[in-house]
């Protein structure tokens, strides 16, 4: 009779865990002889032995979470130890790299080739890890198994494989989504031409890049277009126009908001457009909507296509030149967001938190009956739909009121774009960003913008808001020299250096004041059907701290 017949399974044998060893029954005959006789005379119950199948599950579980250690009771123990040491050393090296400079590590997420390589590596790692779990169980389990043990083993291995492979699969999916996002939004820009984009040597560390480019000016544009409002290219208007002027050394940012109905927008002196429009973009009148600043994007390239043959961004380049002439800042890049994109992006982030200082009607313009109201209150969490109306509504208020709210939405989005939000909602954010954003930023600038984004989150923010009839600003006859001085003061107020040579454009000869542009009081209505009451719109400060401007201060 064989040893297996003489000694049935499950009674303290460990031969299956060390192949080649002889089975030995657990015994207490080897106890030390110095034990007192009194204790030795007492009957000692035989401990219940651990079944080999149970031990196999234990080693399999250990090997799933500490790869390689599950092979210790087998002939492959040396390979197991070597694998465990290799994994631990690699893990420590990654942790040290990320801990030393988290944003340098985050730049990996801006390189398409690296992201695709990471995606493949994570898939391969997941397959190898699952294979190791299965192999550990097959090597350590007893030779004879009951049907129930086979089922339990398969379930245990499946659960362990699912637990360890799911995070890797999610990481691979995020890497794939991010690579597609960069390719769709930024990738094509590498092969496109721009007449206004700066030439920056990006093959250097970020610190050197920003030392050579101490101030970055980005034009932020909200396109008045959505799935419900499909306009032709010449009808698209830029109803929201802001310039984020960023000190690249400190991250301090001045957010400049330009009214959509600003008249006579000048172009940089010496440019071809300045020769065509010597008095700015105007027909001589200050209240012709076809010549407001928000019409430049669509109309100027359509009227003079021969001037934009060297660019793939005709509308953006025209508007960038207009903002450069008006504000005295060289505009480096633009980022455009449509209405649907704003709603989708905010929803993907889980909403934004805003302070509401007065009732805001869900209606686009004066005369429309509000469907509902956004009620006043501090720290109100809003979905994309309500945040869009918070930013766009001008019923019972003015364009200048909504300009003020729009900068608060930008601030809220920046504040909420923390690592936890980006990781837990990344796939939805990436999908929303792909459909929402257009820009001329090339992909090779993204690693350096990641570095700058960290500085911006830690920097200070102020706002320059140009409101008709206040602080010397008149929308139908803007004093551009005054506007540029206010911007320079705002930059200096945050410790920055204003432009060396502000592109001051002489203010055109005054024209007759259109009656439609005469300053009027703001009309507020508490609810549909109530009698309107007139209250003066509070005069904003020439330069405002954005935290104060967006704080809860009910009217």
C-alpha positions as CSV (number, residue, x, y, z in Angstrom):
1,X,0.0,0.0,0.0
2,X,1.3,3.5,-0.9
3,X,2.1,6.2,1.6
4,X,-1.0,8.1,0.4
5,X,-3.2,5.1,1.3
6,X,-1.5,4.7,4.7
7,X,-1.9,8.3,5.5
8,X,-5.1,9.9,4.2
9,X,-5.3,13.6,3.3
10,X,-6.2,16.3,5.6
11,X,-4.5,15.1,8.8
12,X,-1.5,17.4,9.1
13,X,0.4,16.5,6.1
14,X,2.5,19.0,4.2
15,X,4.1,16.9,1.5
16,X,2.1,18.7,-1.2
17,X,3.7,22.0,-0.2
18,X,7.3,20.8,-0.5
19,X,7.5,18.3,-3.3
20,X,9.9,15.5,-2.5
21,X,9.5,15.6,1.2
22,X,8.1,12.6,3.2
23,X,4.8,12.9,4.9
24,X,5.1,13.2,8.6
25,X,2.2,13.1,11.1
26,X,2.1,15.9,13.5
27,X,3.4,14.7,16.9
28,X,4.2,15.9,20.3
29,X,6.9,13.3,20.9
30,X,9.5,15.9,20.1
31,X,8.5,18.3,22.9
32,X,11.5,19.5,25.1
33,X,12.3,17.1,27.9
34,X,12.6,19.9,30.5
35,X,8.8,20.3,30.7
36,X,7.7,19.6,34.2
37,X,6.4,16.1,35.0
38,X,3.1,17.6,36.2
39,X,2.5,19.3,32.9
40,X,3.7,16.3,31.0
41,X,1.3,14.0,32.7
42,X,-1.7,16.1,31.7
43,X,-3.4,15.0,28.5
44,X,-2.6,17.4,25.6
45,X,-5.3,17.6,23.0
46,X,-4.0,17.1,19.5
47,X,-4.3,20.4,17.5
48,X,-6.6,20.4,14.6
49,X,-4.3,20.3,11.5
50,X,-4.7,22.8,8.7
51,X,-6.0,21.2,5.5
52,X,-3.6,21.5,2.5
53,X,-6.4,23.0,0.4
54,X,-6.9,25.8,3.0
55,X,-3.2,26.4,3.1
56,X,-3.3,26.7,-0.7
57,X,-6.0,29.4,-0.6
58,X,-3.9,31.2,2.0
59,X,-0.7,31.2,-0.1
60,X,-2.8,32.2,-3.2
61,X,-4.2,35.2,-1.4
62,X,-0.8,36.2,-0.1
63,X,0.6,35.9,-3.6
64,X,-2.2,38.0,-5.0
65,X,-1.4,41.0,-2.9
66,X,2.3,40.5,-2.5
67,X,3.3,39.0,-5.8
68,X,5.9,36.2,-5.6
69,X,5.4,35.4,-1.9
70,X,2.8,32.8,-2.7
71,X,5.5,30.6,-4.2
72,X,7.5,30.3,-1.0
73,X,6.3,26.8,-0.1
74,X,7.2,25.4,-3.6
75,X,10.3,24.6,-5.6
76,X,10.0,28.1,-7.2
77,X,10.5,29.9,-3.9
78,X,13.7,31.6,-5.2
79,X,11.9,32.9,-8.2
80,X,9.1,34.1,-6.0
81,X,11.5,36.0,-3.7
82,X,13.3,37.6,-6.7
83,X,10.0,38.7,-8.3
84,X,8.8,40.2,-5.0
85,X,12.0,42.1,-4.5
86,X,11.9,43.4,-8.1
87,X,8.4,44.6,-7.7
88,X,9.1,46.3,-4.3
89,X,12.1,48.1,-5.7
90,X,10.2,49.3,-8.7
91,X,7.3,50.5,-6.6
92,X,9.6,52.4,-4.2
93,X,11.3,54.1,-7.2
94,X,8.0,55.2,-8.6
95,X,6.8,56.5,-5.2
96,X,10.1,58.5,-4.8
97,X,9.8,59.9,-8.3
98,X,6.2,61.1,-7.8
99,X,6.8,62.4,-4.3
100,X,9.8,64.5,-5.3
101,X,7.9,66.3,-8.1
102,X,4.2,65.4,-8.5
103,X,3.6,67.8,-11.3
104,X,6.7,66.6,-13.2
105,X,5.2,63.1,-13.0
106,X,1.8,64.5,-14.1
107,X,3.4,65.7,-17.3
108,X,3.2,62.0,-18.4
109,X,-0.5,62.6,-18.9
110,X,0.2,65.2,-21.6
111,X,2.3,63.1,-24.0
112,X,0.2,60.9,-26.3
113,X,3.0,58.3,-27.0
114,X,3.7,57.9,-23.3
115,X,0.0,57.5,-22.5
116,X,-0.4,54.8,-25.2
117,X,2.7,53.0,-23.9
118,X,1.3,53.2,-20.3
119,X,-2.0,51.8,-21.5
120,X,-0.3,48.8,-23.1
121,X,2.0,48.3,-20.1
122,X,-1.0,48.3,-17.6
123,X,-2.9,45.7,-19.7
124,X,0.2,43.4,-19.9
125,X,0.8,43.9,-16.2
126,X,-2.8,42.9,-15.4
127,X,-2.5,39.7,-17.5
128,X,0.8,38.7,-15.9
129,X,-0.6,39.4,-12.4
130,X,-3.7,37.2,-13.1
131,X,-1.5,34.5,-14.5
132,X,0.7,34.6,-11.4
133,X,-2.4,34.2,-9.2
134,X,-3.7,31.2,-11.2
135,X,-0.3,29.6,-11.3
136,X,0.3,30.0,-7.5
137,X,-3.0,28.3,-6.8
138,X,-2.3,25.4,-9.2
139,X,1.2,24.8,-7.8
140,X,0.2,24.9,-4.1
141,X,-3.1,23.1,-4.1
142,X,-3.3,19.4,-3.2
143,X,-3.2,16.8,-6.0
144,X,-6.6,15.4,-5.1
145,X,-9.5,17.8,-4.9
146,X,-13.2,17.3,-4.4
147,X,-15.7,18.9,-6.7
148,X,-16.6,21.4,-4.0
149,X,-12.9,22.4,-3.5
150,X,-12.5,22.9,-7.2
151,X,-15.5,25.2,-7.3
152,X,-14.3,27.2,-4.2
153,X,-10.8,27.5,-5.6
154,X,-12.1,28.8,-9.0
155,X,-14.3,31.4,-7.2
156,X,-11.4,32.5,-5.0
157,X,-9.0,32.8,-7.9
158,X,-11.6,34.7,-9.9
159,X,-12.3,37.2,-7.1
160,X,-8.6,37.8,-6.5
161,X,-8.0,38.3,-10.2
162,X,-10.8,40.8,-10.4
163,X,-9.6,42.7,-7.3
164,X,-6.1,43.2,-8.6
165,X,-6.8,43.7,-12.3
166,X,-9.7,46.2,-12.0
167,X,-7.5,49.2,-10.9
168,X,-5.0,48.4,-13.7
169,X,-7.9,48.2,-16.2
170,X,-9.3,51.5,-15.0
171,X,-5.8,53.1,-15.3
172,X,-5.4,51.7,-18.8
173,X,-8.8,53.1,-19.8
174,X,-7.9,56.5,-18.4
175,X,-4.7,56.5,-20.3
176,X,-6.5,55.7,-23.5
177,X,-9.1,58.4,-23.0
178,X,-6.5,61.0,-22.1
179,X,-4.4,60.1,-25.2
180,X,-7.6,60.5,-27.4
181,X,-8.4,63.8,-25.7
182,X,-5.0,65.2,-26.4
183,X,-5.0,64.0,-29.9
184,X,-8.5,65.4,-30.7
185,X,-8.1,68.8,-29.0
186,X,-4.4,69.5,-29.3
187,X,-2.8,66.9,-31.6
188,X,-4.0,68.5,-34.9
189,X,-2.7,71.9,-33.7
190,X,0.9,70.6,-34.2
191,X,0.3,70.5,-37.9
192,X,-1.8,73.6,-38.2
193,X,-0.6,77.2,-39.0
194,X,-1.4,80.2,-36.9
195,X,-0.6,83.9,-37.6
196,X,-0.5,84.9,-34.0
197,X,0.8,81.9,-32.0
198,X,4.2,82.5,-30.3
199,X,7.3,80.4,-31.1
200,X,8.4,78.8,-27.9
201,X,11.3,76.2,-27.6
202,X,9.5,73.5,-25.6
203,X,12.4,71.1,-25.5
204,X,13.6,72.5,-22.2
205,X,12.6,72.3,-18.6
206,X,9.5,74.2,-17.6
207,X,11.5,76.7,-15.4
208,X,13.6,77.7,-18.4
209,X,10.6,77.9,-20.7
210,X,8.8,80.3,-18.4
211,X,11.9,82.4,-17.6
212,X,12.0,83.2,-21.3
213,X,8.2,83.8,-21.4
214,X,7.4,85.6,-18.1
215,X,3.8,86.5,-18.9
216,X,1.3,84.3,-20.7
217,X,-1.9,85.8,-22.1
218,X,-4.7,83.4,-23.0
219,X,-8.0,84.5,-24.7
220,X,-10.9,82.7,-23.2
221,X,-13.9,82.7,-25.6
222,X,-17.5,81.5,-25.1
223,X,-19.1,80.8,-28.4
224,X,-22.9,81.5,-28.6
225,X,-23.6,78.1,-30.2
226,X,-25.2,74.8,-29.1
227,X,-27.1,71.9,-30.5
228,X,-30.2,74.0,-30.4
229,X,-28.6,77.1,-32.0
230,X,-26.6,75.9,-35.0
231,X,-25.3,79.1,-36.7
232,X,-23.5,79.5,-39.9
233,X,-19.8,80.4,-39.7
234,X,-20.5,84.1,-40.3
235,X,-23.3,84.2,-37.6
236,X,-21.3,82.8,-34.7
237,X,-20.6,85.4,-32.0
238,X,-18.2,85.4,-29.1
239,X,-20.6,86.5,-26.4
240,X,-18.0,85.9,-23.6
241,X,-14.5,87.3,-24.0
242,X,-11.9,87.2,-21.3
243,X,-8.1,87.4,-21.2
244,X,-6.3,85.5,-18.5
245,X,-3.0,87.3,-18.1
246,X,-0.7,85.0,-16.0
247,X,2.6,85.8,-14.3
248,X,4.4,82.5,-15.2
249,X,6.8,82.9,-12.2
250,X,4.3,83.3,-9.4
251,X,1.0,82.0,-11.0
252,X,-0.8,85.3,-10.2
253,X,-3.5,85.9,-12.7
254,X,-5.4,89.0,-13.8
255,X,-8.7,88.1,-15.5
256,X,-9.8,90.8,-17.9
257,X,-13.4,90.8,-19.1
258,X,-14.3,92.6,-22.3
259,X,-17.9,93.5,-23.1
260,X,-19.3,91.8,-26.1
261,X,-20.7,95.1,-27.4
262,X,-17.5,97.0,-27.1
263,X,-17.3,99.3,-30.2
264,X,-14.4,100.4,-32.4
265,X,-12.0,97.6,-31.4
266,X,-8.6,98.6,-32.6
267,X,-6.0,96.4,-34.2
268,X,-2.2,96.5,-33.4
269,X,-0.5,99.5,-35.0
270,X,1.3,98.6,-38.2
271,X,-0.8,95.5,-38.8
272,X,-2.7,95.0,-42.1
273,X,-6.0,95.1,-40.2
274,X,-5.1,98.4,-38.6
275,X,-4.5,99.8,-42.1
276,X,-8.0,98.6,-43.2
277,X,-9.7,99.8,-40.0
278,X,-7.7,102.9,-38.9
279,X,-10.5,104.0,-36.5
280,X,-11.0,100.4,-35.2
281,X,-13.5,97.9,-36.2
282,X,-16.4,100.3,-36.9
283,X,-18.6,101.8,-39.6
284,X,-18.5,105.1,-37.8
285,X,-21.3,104.4,-35.5
286,X,-21.0,103.1,-31.9
287,X,-24.3,101.1,-31.8
288,X,-24.1,98.9,-34.9
289,X,-24.1,95.3,-33.6
290,X,-22.4,94.1,-36.8
291,X,-19.3,95.9,-35.6
292,X,-19.2,95.0,-31.9
293,X,-16.2,93.1,-30.6
294,X,-18.2,89.9,-30.6
295,X,-18.6,90.0,-34.3
296,X,-14.9,90.1,-35.1
297,X,-14.5,86.3,-35.0
298,X,-17.0,85.7,-37.8
299,X,-17.1,88.9,-39.8
300,X,-13.5,90.0,-40.3
301,X,-12.1,86.8,-41.9
302,X,-15.3,86.7,-44.1
303,X,-14.8,90.3,-45.2
304,X,-11.0,89.9,-45.8
305,X,-10.2,86.2,-46.5
306,X,-7.0,87.2,-48.3
307,X,-5.5,88.3,-45.0
308,X,-5.9,84.9,-43.3
309,X,-4.5,82.5,-45.9
310,X,-1.5,81.8,-43.6
311,X,-3.6,80.5,-40.7
312,X,-6.0,77.7,-39.9
313,X,-7.6,79.8,-37.1
314,X,-8.9,82.8,-39.0
315,X,-11.6,83.8,-36.5
316,X,-9.5,83.3,-33.5
317,X,-6.5,85.2,-35.0
318,X,-8.7,88.2,-35.9
319,X,-10.1,88.4,-32.4
320,X,-6.7,87.9,-30.8
321,X,-5.4,90.8,-32.8
322,X,-8.4,92.9,-31.8
323,X,-7.8,92.1,-28.1
324,X,-4.1,92.9,-28.5
325,X,-4.9,96.3,-29.9
326,X,-7.6,97.1,-27.3
327,X,-5.8,95.8,-24.1
328,X,-2.1,96.3,-24.9
329,X,-1.3,92.6,-24.3
330,X,0.2,90.2,-26.8
331,X,-2.3,87.4,-26.9
332,X,-0.5,84.0,-27.0
333,X,-3.2,81.4,-27.3
334,X,-7.0,81.1,-27.4
335,X,-9.4,78.6,-25.8
336,X,-13.0,78.5,-27.1
337,X,-15.9,76.8,-25.3
338,X,-19.4,76.4,-26.7
339,X,-22.6,76.4,-24.6
340,X,-23.1,72.6,-24.7
341,X,-19.4,72.2,-23.7
342,X,-19.8,74.4,-20.6
343,X,-22.8,72.4,-19.4
344,X,-21.2,69.0,-20.1
345,X,-17.9,70.0,-18.5
346,X,-19.5,71.2,-15.3
347,X,-21.8,68.1,-15.1
348,X,-18.8,65.9,-15.6
349,X,-17.1,67.6,-12.7
350,X,-20.1,66.9,-10.5
351,X,-21.3,70.5,-10.6
352,X,-19.7,73.7,-9.2
353,X,-20.2,75.7,-6.0
354,X,-21.2,79.3,-6.4
355,X,-22.4,82.2,-4.3
356,X,-25.7,83.7,-5.5
357,X,-26.3,87.2,-4.3
358,X,-29.6,87.9,-6.0
359,X,-32.4,86.0,-7.8
360,X,-31.3,85.0,-11.2
361,X,-34.0,84.3,-13.8
362,X,-33.7,81.3,-16.1
363,X,-34.3,83.4,-19.2
364,X,-31.8,84.8,-21.7
365,X,-32.8,88.4,-22.2
366,X,-35.1,91.2,-20.9
367,X,-38.7,90.7,-21.9
368,X,-38.7,87.0,-21.6
369,X,-40.8,85.4,-18.8
370,X,-38.6,83.4,-16.5
371,X,-39.3,79.7,-16.3
372,X,-37.8,79.6,-12.8
373,X,-35.3,81.4,-10.6
374,X,-31.9,80.6,-9.1
375,X,-32.5,81.7,-5.5
376,X,-29.9,83.6,-3.5
377,X,-27.7,81.7,-1.1
378,X,-24.1,81.0,-0.2
379,X,-22.1,78.0,-1.6
380,X,-24.9,76.7,-3.8
381,X,-24.0,73.5,-5.7
382,X,-25.2,73.9,-9.3
383,X,-25.4,71.5,-12.2
384,X,-24.1,72.5,-15.6
385,X,-27.6,73.6,-16.7
386,X,-28.0,76.1,-13.8
387,X,-24.4,77.2,-13.9
388,X,-24.9,78.0,-17.6
389,X,-27.9,80.2,-16.7
390,X,-26.0,81.8,-13.8
391,X,-23.3,82.8,-16.3
392,X,-25.5,83.8,-19.2
393,X,-28.8,85.2,-17.9
394,X,-29.2,88.9,-18.5
395,X,-33.0,89.1,-18.0
396,X,-33.8,91.6,-15.2
397,X,-30.1,92.6,-15.3
398,X,-27.4,93.7,-17.7
399,X,-24.6,92.3,-19.9
400,X,-22.2,93.7,-17.3
401,X,-23.9,91.9,-14.5
402,X,-23.5,88.6,-16.2
403,X,-19.9,89.4,-17.1
404,X,-19.3,89.6,-13.4
405,X,-20.9,86.2,-12.8
406,X,-19.0,84.6,-15.7
407,X,-15.6,85.2,-14.0
408,X,-17.0,83.6,-10.9
409,X,-17.9,80.5,-12.8
410,X,-14.3,80.4,-14.2
411,X,-12.9,80.7,-10.7
412,X,-15.2,78.0,-9.4
413,X,-14.1,75.6,-12.2
414,X,-10.4,76.3,-11.4
415,X,-11.0,75.7,-7.7
416,X,-12.8,72.5,-8.2
417,X,-10.3,71.0,-10.6
418,X,-8.6,69.2,-7.8
419,X,-6.9,65.7,-8.2
420,X,-9.7,63.9,-6.5
421,X,-12.3,65.3,-8.9
422,X,-10.2,64.7,-11.9
423,X,-9.5,61.1,-10.9
424,X,-13.0,60.0,-9.9
425,X,-14.7,61.7,-12.8
426,X,-12.0,61.6,-15.4
427,X,-13.7,59.7,-18.1
428,X,-16.7,62.0,-18.2
429,X,-14.5,65.1,-18.0
430,X,-12.4,63.8,-20.9
431,X,-15.5,63.1,-23.0
432,X,-17.0,66.5,-22.3
433,X,-13.7,68.3,-23.0
434,X,-13.3,66.5,-26.4
435,X,-16.7,67.8,-27.5
436,X,-16.5,71.3,-25.9
437,X,-13.1,72.8,-26.5
438,X,-11.2,74.2,-29.4
439,X,-7.8,75.9,-29.1
440,X,-4.5,76.7,-30.9
441,X,-2.3,75.4,-28.1
442,X,0.1,72.8,-29.5
443,X,0.5,69.5,-27.7
444,X,4.2,70.1,-26.9
445,X,3.2,73.0,-24.7
446,X,1.0,70.9,-22.5
447,X,3.7,69.6,-20.1
448,X,4.7,73.2,-19.4
449,X,1.1,74.3,-18.9
450,X,0.7,71.5,-16.3
451,X,3.6,73.1,-14.4
452,X,2.0,76.5,-14.8
453,X,-1.4,75.2,-13.6
454,X,0.1,74.3,-10.2
455,X,1.4,77.8,-9.8
456,X,-2.0,79.3,-10.8
457,X,-3.8,77.3,-8.2
458,X,-1.5,78.7,-5.5
459,X,-1.4,82.2,-6.9
460,X,-3.6,85.2,-6.4
461,X,-6.4,86.3,-8.8
462,X,-7.8,89.7,-9.5
463,X,-10.3,91.0,-12.0
464,X,-10.6,94.0,-14.3
465,X,-14.2,94.5,-15.4
466,X,-15.1,97.1,-18.0
467,X,-18.7,98.3,-17.3
468,X,-20.4,101.0,-19.4
469,X,-20.6,104.3,-17.6
470,X,-18.4,103.3,-14.7
471,X,-14.7,104.0,-13.9
472,X,-14.3,106.0,-17.2
473,X,-15.4,103.2,-19.5
474,X,-17.9,104.0,-22.3
475,X,-18.7,101.0,-24.5
476,X,-19.6,102.9,-27.6
477,X,-16.5,105.2,-27.4
478,X,-13.9,103.3,-25.3
479,X,-10.8,105.0,-24.0
480,X,-8.3,102.3,-24.9
481,X,-5.4,104.1,-23.3
482,X,-7.3,104.2,-20.0
483,X,-8.2,100.5,-20.4
484,X,-4.5,99.6,-20.9
485,X,-3.5,101.7,-17.8
486,X,-6.0,99.8,-15.6
487,X,-4.7,96.5,-16.8
488,X,-1.1,97.6,-16.2
489,X,-2.1,98.7,-12.7
490,X,-3.8,95.4,-12.0
491,X,-0.7,93.5,-13.1
492,X,1.5,95.7,-10.9
493,X,-0.8,95.3,-8.0
494,X,-0.1,91.6,-7.9
495,X,3.6,92.2,-8.0
496,X,4.0,91.6,-11.7
497,X,5.7,93.5,-14.5
498,X,3.4,95.2,-16.9
499,X,4.1,95.0,-20.7
500,X,7.3,96.8,-21.6
501,X,5.7,98.5,-24.5
502,X,1.9,98.7,-24.1
503,X,0.3,98.7,-27.5
504,X,-1.6,101.9,-26.8
505,X,-3.9,102.7,-29.7
506,X,-5.1,106.4,-30.0
507,X,-8.8,106.7,-29.1
508,X,-10.8,107.5,-32.2
509,X,-12.5,110.8,-32.7
510,X,-15.7,110.9,-30.6
511,X,-18.9,110.3,-32.4
512,X,-22.5,111.2,-31.5
513,X,-23.7,109.3,-28.4
514,X,-26.3,106.8,-29.5
515,X,-29.4,107.0,-27.4
516,X,-29.5,103.2,-27.2
517,X,-26.1,103.3,-25.3
518,X,-27.1,105.9,-22.7
519,X,-26.5,104.4,-19.3
520,X,-29.8,103.2,-17.7
521,X,-30.6,101.8,-14.3
522,X,-30.8,98.1,-13.8
523,X,-34.4,96.8,-13.6
524,X,-35.0,94.1,-11.1
525,X,-38.2,92.0,-10.7
526,X,-38.8,89.7,-7.8
527,X,-41.1,87.4,-9.8
528,X,-43.1,87.3,-12.9
529,X,-46.0,89.8,-12.7
530,X,-44.4,92.0,-10.0
531,X,-44.0,95.7,-10.7
532,X,-40.4,96.4,-11.6
533,X,-38.3,98.5,-9.3
534,X,-35.2,100.4,-10.5
535,X,-32.0,100.1,-8.6
536,X,-28.6,101.3,-9.6
537,X,-26.1,98.6,-10.5
538,X,-23.3,98.7,-7.9
539,X,-20.2,100.2,-9.3
540,X,-17.4,97.7,-9.5
541,X,-13.9,98.7,-8.3
542,X,-11.4,99.4,-11.1
543,X,-9.5,96.3,-9.9
544,X,-11.1,93.6,-7.8
545,X,-9.9,90.7,-5.9
546,X,-11.7,87.7,-7.4
547,X,-12.3,86.1,-4.0
548,X,-14.0,89.3,-2.8
549,X,-15.9,89.8,-6.0
550,X,-17.3,86.2,-5.9
551,X,-18.0,86.1,-2.2
552,X,-21.5,85.9,-0.7
553,X,-22.7,89.4,-0.4
554,X,-26.5,89.5,-0.9
555,X,-28.0,92.7,-2.3
